[in-house]
Amino acid sequence: MKQFMIVVLPGDGIGPEVTAEAVRVLGAVADLCGFRMATQEHPIGAAAVRQLGEALPGRTLGAVLEADAVLLGAVGDPALADAIGNHRPEAGLLALRKLLGVYANLRPVAVHPALRHASPLRPERLDNVDLLIVRELTGGLYYGEPRGPRCAIARRRSSGSPA
C-alpha cells in the first residue's frame, strides 16, 4: 500500500482548527482510496515566531523539502503587524512560496443552491456556474517583497525667471 508523508503547517488564527479537520478528511480519503498517509506538524507564521523566533524555521523548511505534500493553514497575526523581516508571519509564507515554486492560487467558484437568494445576481444567472479563478502569486504587492518607501520629490529649479 502506497504511503504519503504530508507536512501540516497549521499556521495562525483559525488555521490550526481548519487544518485539523482537513487532516481528518484526508484520512477518510486515504481509507477510501487505499493508501496510507503519515503527517508531521510544524510551525509557520506567527506561531513559529512565538515558538522559535522566525516565521519559517529551519526544521519546518527541512520537513517541507522532504514531504510528498504540504497542507498549509492561514498565516498572519494582527499583533505582529509592525514586525519586520523574518519576524513578520507572512515572511514564512512568502519564503515557502518561493522555495516550492508556487505561482498561483486556484479558486473554484460554485453556487450552493441554499445561497442563491443571497446573491446580488438574479437566481437564473447562477444556474450552472462553473468558474475557476487563477490568482497569480509571484510578483508585486501580493508577493510582498518590500522595497521601501517610494518618494518622488519634485524640485523646482530657480532660473531667476518665473516658472
C-alpha positions in Angstrom: 0.0 0.0 0.0 1.4 3.4 -1.0 2.2 5.8 1.8 2.5 9.6 1.6 4.2 12.0 4.0 2.2 15.2 4.5 3.7 18.1 6.4 1.0 20.1 8.1 1.6 23.7 8.7 -1.4 24.8 10.8 -0.4 28.5 10.9 -2.3 31.1 12.9 -5.7 32.2 13.9 -8.3 29.8 12.5 -5.6 27.8 10.6 -5.0 25.1 13.3 -8.7 24.4 13.5 -9.2 24.2 9.8 -6.1 22.1 9.1 -7.1 19.6 11.9 -10.4 19.0 10.1 -8.6 18.8 6.7 -6.3 16.1 8.1 -9.4 14.1 9.2 -10.8 14.4 5.7 -7.6 13.3 4.1 -7.6 10.3 6.5 -11.0 9.3 5.3 -9.9 9.7 1.6 -6.9 7.6 2.3 -9.1 4.8 3.7 -11.5 5.0 0.8 -8.8 5.1 -1.9 -6.4 2.5 -0.5 -3.4 4.5 0.6 -1.8 5.4 3.8 -0.6 8.8 5.0 1.6 10.0 7.7 1.6 13.5 9.0 4.1 15.8 10.7 3.1 19.1 12.1 5.5 22.1 12.0 5.1 25.7 12.9 5.0 28.6 10.4 4.0 32.2 10.6 3.2 33.9 14.0 3.1 30.6 15.8 6.7 29.9 14.6 7.8 33.4 15.5 6.5 32.9 19.0 7.9 29.4 19.4 11.2 29.7 17.6 11.8 33.3 16.7 11.4 33.2 13.0 8.5 32.8 10.5 9.9 29.8 8.7 12.2 27.8 11.0 14.9 25.5 9.6 13.2 22.4 10.9 10.0 23.4 9.1 11.9 24.1 5.9 13.7 20.8 6.0 10.4 18.8 6.6 8.7 20.6 3.7 11.5 19.7 1.4 11.3 16.0 2.3 7.4 15.8 2.2 5.2 14.4 -0.5 2.7 17.2 0.1 2.2 20.3 2.3 -1.1 21.2 4.0 -0.9 24.9 4.9 -3.3 26.8 7.1 -3.9 30.5 7.5 -0.9 32.7 8.3 -0.8 36.1 9.9 -1.5 37.8 13.2 -2.5 41.5 13.7 -0.5 41.6 16.9 2.7 41.3 14.7 1.6 43.8 12.1 4.6 46.0 12.9 7.1 43.2 12.9 9.9 43.4 10.4 11.9 41.0 8.3 11.7 37.3 9.3 9.6 38.2 12.4 6.6 39.1 10.1 4.3 36.0 10.0 3.8 36.5 6.3 7.6 36.2 5.7 7.3 32.5 6.3 4.5 32.1 3.8 6.4 34.1 1.1 9.6 32.2 1.7 7.6 28.9 1.4 6.0 30.0 -1.9 9.4 30.9 -3.3 11.1 27.7 -2.1 8.4 25.5 -3.6 8.0 27.5 -6.8 4.3 28.0 -6.1 2.9 30.6 -8.5 -0.9 30.5 -8.4 -3.9 30.0 -6.2 -6.8 28.1 -7.7 -10.1 29.5 -6.5 -13.1 27.4 -7.7 -16.5 29.2 -7.8 -19.8 27.3 -7.4 -23.1 28.4 -6.2 -24.7 26.4 -3.4 -28.5 26.2 -4.0 -29.3 27.2 -0.5 -27.4 30.5 -1.0 -28.9 31.5 -4.4 -31.2 34.0 -2.7 -28.2 35.8 -1.0 -26.6 36.8 -4.3 -27.0 40.2 -5.9 -27.4 38.4 -9.2 -30.7 37.1 -10.4 -31.1 33.4 -9.5 -31.4 32.3 -13.1 -27.9 33.9 -13.8 -26.5 31.5 -11.2 -27.6 28.3 -12.9 -24.7 26.1 -13.9 -22.0 28.4 -12.7 -18.6 26.7 -13.0 -15.7 29.0 -12.8 -12.1 28.7 -11.8 -10.1 31.9 -10.8 -6.4 31.6 -11.1 -4.7 34.1 -8.9 -1.0 34.8 -9.6 1.3 34.9 -6.6 4.8 35.7 -7.8 5.0 39.4 -8.1 4.1 42.8 -6.9 2.3 43.7 -3.7 0.7 40.3 -3.3 4.0 38.6 -3.2 5.1 41.0 -0.5 8.7 41.9 -1.3 9.1 45.3 0.4 11.2 47.7 -1.5 10.9 50.6 1.0 9.0 53.8 0.7 9.0 55.4 -2.7 9.1 59.1 -2.6 9.2 61.4 -5.6 10.5 64.8 -4.7 9.9 67.4 -7.3 12.5 70.2 -7.1 11.9 73.4 -8.8 14.9 74.9 -10.5 15.5 78.5 -9.8 16.3 80.2 -13.0 15.7 83.7 -11.9 12.5 83.9 -14.0 9.0 83.0 -13.1 8.0 79.4 -13.9 
